[in-house]
Amino acid sequence: MSNPQRKRWPWAAGVLAAFVMMIGGVAGVGASVSSQASPSVQAPMIKLVSEKSNAVAMARDYLAYSSFSKSGLIGQLEFEGFSYSDSSAAVDQLEADGEVNWYVQAAKSARQYREYSPFSRQGLIEQLEFEGFTHEQAVYGADHS
C-alpha cells in the first residue's frame, strides 16, 4: 500500500520550478539570449493604471453624454469615489489637452434645461451659475442655447 503523504503536493515542485525560471528570465539571471532576439518574445509587462487615469477616462465618458461645469464634473467624479485631488487633476488634464470647453458645456446645459422647461434668460443664467458655471460661462450658455 502506498503512503498518501508522499503524493500530496506533486504539482507544487513543478509550479515552483516554473516560477523560479520565469523570475530568472525576467530578471535576466541565467539567460543566454542574444541581443538579436525577436522583439516579439519579451517578458510580459504589467502596466498599473493610476487613479488619475481612471478619473480622466470617466470624465471623458461623462462629457460624451452630458454637460457639466468644471466644479460639477469634479463633484461627480468625487461621487464616483475618486479623491478630490485625482478628480481635479483629471479635469485639469482635460482642460490642458483642449478636450473640454466650459462655455460650450454651458450652452449644452442651457439647451438641456430649455428642452424640459421654459426659462427666462436671467433665470437660465442663474440656474447655470447654480450648477457651477461662472457668470461669463452662464451668459454665453444662455445666449448660445
C-alpha positions as CSV (number, residue, x, y, z in Angstrom):
1,M,0.0,0.0,0.0
2,S,1.4,3.4,-0.9
3,N,1.9,6.3,1.5
4,P,-0.7,9.0,0.8
5,Q,1.5,11.7,2.3
6,R,4.1,11.4,-0.5
7,K,1.7,12.4,-3.2
8,R,0.1,15.4,-1.5
9,W,1.8,18.2,-3.5
10,P,3.4,16.6,-6.6
11,W,2.4,19.6,-8.7
12,A,4.0,22.2,-6.3
13,A,7.5,21.3,-7.3
14,G,6.7,21.9,-11.0
15,V,4.9,25.2,-10.3
16,L,7.8,26.4,-8.1
17,A,10.3,25.4,-10.8
18,A,8.4,27.3,-13.5
19,F,8.0,30.3,-11.2
20,V,11.8,30.4,-10.5
21,M,12.6,30.1,-14.2
22,M,10.2,32.8,-15.1
23,I,11.6,35.2,-12.4
24,G,15.1,34.4,-13.5
25,G,14.2,35.0,-17.1
26,V,12.5,38.4,-16.4
27,A,15.5,39.4,-14.3
28,G,18.0,38.2,-16.8
29,V,19.5,35.7,-14.4
30,G,21.0,32.6,-16.2
31,A,19.6,33.8,-19.5
32,S,21.8,33.5,-22.6
33,V,19.6,35.4,-25.0
34,S,21.5,37.1,-27.8
35,S,21.0,40.7,-28.5
36,Q,19.3,39.8,-31.8
37,A,16.4,38.1,-30.1
38,S,13.0,38.7,-31.6
39,P,11.3,41.7,-30.1
40,S,8.0,39.8,-30.1
41,V,9.5,37.4,-27.5
42,Q,9.6,39.6,-24.4
43,A,8.8,39.2,-20.8
44,P,5.2,40.5,-20.1
45,M,5.0,43.9,-18.7
46,I,2.4,44.9,-16.2
47,K,1.1,48.4,-16.5
48,L,-0.6,49.8,-13.5
49,V,-3.3,52.3,-14.2
50,S,-3.4,55.3,-11.9
51,E,-6.5,56.6,-10.3
52,K,-5.9,59.9,-12.2
53,S,-6.0,58.0,-15.5
54,N,-9.2,56.3,-14.5
55,A,-10.7,59.6,-13.4
56,V,-9.7,61.1,-16.8
57,A,-11.4,58.2,-18.6
58,M,-14.6,58.5,-16.5
59,A,-14.7,62.3,-17.1
60,R,-14.5,61.8,-20.8
61,D,-17.3,59.3,-20.6
62,Y,-19.5,61.8,-18.7
63,L,-18.8,64.6,-21.1
64,A,-19.7,62.4,-24.0
65,Y,-23.3,62.2,-23.0
66,S,-24.0,65.1,-20.6
67,S,-22.8,68.6,-19.9
68,F,-21.1,69.7,-16.8
69,S,-19.5,72.8,-15.2
70,K,-15.9,72.3,-14.0
71,S,-17.0,72.1,-10.4
72,G,-19.9,69.9,-11.3
73,L,-17.7,67.4,-13.1
74,I,-15.2,67.3,-10.2
75,G,-18.0,66.7,-7.8
76,Q,-19.4,63.9,-10.0
77,L,-16.0,62.2,-10.1
78,E,-15.8,62.5,-6.3
79,F,-19.2,61.0,-6.0
80,E,-17.9,58.1,-8.1
81,G,-15.2,57.5,-5.4
82,F,-12.2,59.4,-6.7
83,S,-10.4,61.7,-4.4
84,Y,-10.7,65.5,-4.8
85,S,-7.0,65.5,-5.9
86,D,-7.5,62.9,-8.6
87,S,-10.8,64.4,-9.7
88,S,-9.5,67.9,-10.1
89,A,-6.2,66.7,-11.7
90,A,-8.3,64.7,-14.2
91,V,-10.4,67.7,-15.1
92,D,-7.3,69.9,-15.3
93,Q,-5.8,67.4,-17.7
94,L,-8.8,67.5,-20.0
95,E,-8.6,71.3,-20.0
96,A,-4.8,71.3,-20.7
97,D,-5.4,68.8,-23.6
98,G,-8.2,71.1,-25.0
99,E,-10.8,68.4,-24.6
100,V,-13.3,70.5,-22.8
101,N,-14.6,74.0,-23.3
102,W,-16.7,75.2,-20.4
103,Y,-18.5,77.8,-22.5
104,V,-19.7,75.0,-24.8
105,Q,-20.7,72.9,-21.8
106,A,-22.7,75.8,-20.5
107,A,-24.5,76.1,-23.9
108,K,-25.3,72.4,-23.9
109,S,-26.6,72.5,-20.4
110,A,-28.7,75.5,-21.2
111,R,-30.2,73.6,-24.2
112,Q,-31.0,70.7,-22.0
113,Y,-32.8,72.9,-19.5
114,R,-34.8,74.6,-22.2
115,E,-35.9,71.2,-23.6
116,Y,-37.7,70.4,-20.4
117,S,-38.8,73.7,-19.0
118,P,-39.3,77.3,-20.1
119,F,-36.7,79.7,-18.6
120,S,-36.3,83.5,-18.9
121,R,-32.8,84.5,-19.9
122,Q,-32.0,85.7,-16.4
123,G,-33.5,82.6,-14.8
124,L,-31.4,80.4,-17.1
125,I,-28.2,82.3,-16.2
126,E,-29.0,81.9,-12.5
127,Q,-29.6,78.2,-13.0
128,L,-26.3,77.7,-14.8
129,E,-24.5,79.6,-12.1
130,F,-26.1,77.4,-9.5
131,E,-24.8,74.4,-11.5
132,G,-21.3,75.8,-11.1
133,F,-20.7,77.8,-14.3
134,T,-19.0,81.2,-13.9
135,H,-21.2,84.2,-14.7
136,E,-19.5,84.6,-18.1
137,Q,-20.0,81.0,-19.0
138,A,-23.6,81.1,-17.9
139,V,-24.3,84.2,-20.0
140,Y,-22.6,82.5,-23.0
141,G,-24.7,79.4,-22.4
142,A,-28.0,81.3,-22.2
143,D,-27.2,83.3,-25.3
144,H,-26.0,80.3,-27.4
145,S,-28.6,77.6,-26.4
